[in-house]
């Protein structure tokens, strides 16, 4: 039951976001192909998110040395 509880959200996400709700391919081979393509689409989406965050990190490292943020000091 614990394993099923961990897998159910993933299956629900695949069904709603990656067109796994309706199988348009014929037979058991079509079922397998549809499941693999849905999982591949989910993995590509995760990879795209990783590259986006990596790009923002690199961009931040390149821009902030050009415009350093100076600390503000309040005079007593």
C-alpha positions as a printed Julia matrix, in Angstrom:
76×3 Matrix{Float64}:
  0.0    0.0     0.0
  2.87   2.4     0.69
  4.3    1.87   -2.78
  0.9    2.41   -4.37
  0.42   5.62   -2.42
  3.76   6.85   -3.76
  2.95   5.95   -7.39
 -0.64   7.22   -7.6
  0.22  10.96   -7.77
  2.68  10.28  -10.59
  0.08   8.37  -12.59
 -2.46  11.12  -12.01
  0.04  13.72  -13.21
  0.8   11.67  -16.32
 -2.89  11.33  -17.08
 -3.67  15.01  -16.71
 -0.54  16.68  -18.09
  0.92  14.26  -20.63
 -2.09  12.87  -22.51
 -2.09   9.46  -20.89
 -5.84   9.54  -20.25
 -6.71   8.06  -23.66
 -4.64   5.52  -25.54
 -4.73   6.09  -29.27
 -2.38   3.21  -30.1
 -3.62  -0.32  -30.74
 -2.91  -3.41  -28.65
 -0.67  -4.17  -25.72
  2.36  -2.83  -27.58
  0.47   0.44  -28.04
 -0.23   0.52  -24.3
  3.47   0.11  -23.55
  4.51   2.72  -26.11
  1.96   5.2   -24.75
  3.19   4.73  -21.17
  6.85   5.11  -22.19
  6.16   8.26  -24.2
  4.22   9.79  -21.3
  7.06   9.03  -18.88
  9.62  10.43  -21.34
  7.59  13.64  -21.65
  7.53  13.97  -17.87
 11.31  13.44  -17.68
 11.93  16.01  -20.42
  9.81  18.51  -18.5
 11.89  17.92  -15.36
 15.1   18.27  -17.37
 13.85  21.52  -18.89
 13.16  22.88  -15.41
 16.66  21.91  -14.28
 18.27  23.66  -17.27
 16.13  26.76  -16.69
 17.28  27.02  -13.06
 20.89  26.36  -14.09
 20.66  29.11  -16.74
 19.29  31.57  -14.18
 22.06  30.66  -11.75
 24.78  31.23  -14.37
 23.17  34.47  -15.48
 23.04  35.68  -11.88
 26.73  34.82  -11.42
 27.62  36.81  -14.54
 25.51  39.9   -13.86
 26.0   40.52  -10.13
 29.79  40.97  -10.32
 29.17  43.77  -12.82
 26.72  45.55  -10.5
 27.69  44.77   -6.93
 25.14  45.39   -4.25
 26.71  47.64   -1.64
 25.66  47.27    1.92
 23.9   50.24    3.41
 25.24  51.55    6.64
 23.16  53.66    8.92
 25.09  56.42   10.59
 24.68  56.57   14.38
